[in-house]
Amino acid sequence: MSAAATNAGDSPVDSNAVAKALGAVAAAKETESLVTPATEASRFVLQGVVGNASAGSALISIDGKTPKPVRVGDVVAEGWTLHLVEGRRAVLSRNGADLELSLPALPLPATLNKKAP
């Protein structure tokens, strides 16, 4: 293996720097906003929401740990901020990327699950 190949494997590639060097800055930023939430989504689990978009809170579990309450505007983890709560969802934001968390669907009431005779 050559020295150049060994050195290239020692440090991670900065995708944004490569995109900028190739003149695709806008595309790199757009791609980053799409990729980042997808890779981060599995870290966060929404357990509950209270309030409304501007004055709400969410109960969020991070990395499988005990859920903690977070208010709109507060940092959730590593730069992710709780941007809004609405209905049964919460939206986290980081560097222009949004990540939507939703509560699981509610089960149908037992009376609606039964078929008529």
Secondary structure, DSSP 8 states (H G I E B T S, - for coil): --HHHHHHHHS---HHHHHHHTT-HHHHHHHHHHHHHHHHGGGEEEEEEES-TTT-EEEEEETTS--EEEETTSEEETTEEEEEEETTEEEEEETTEEEEEE-------HHHHS---
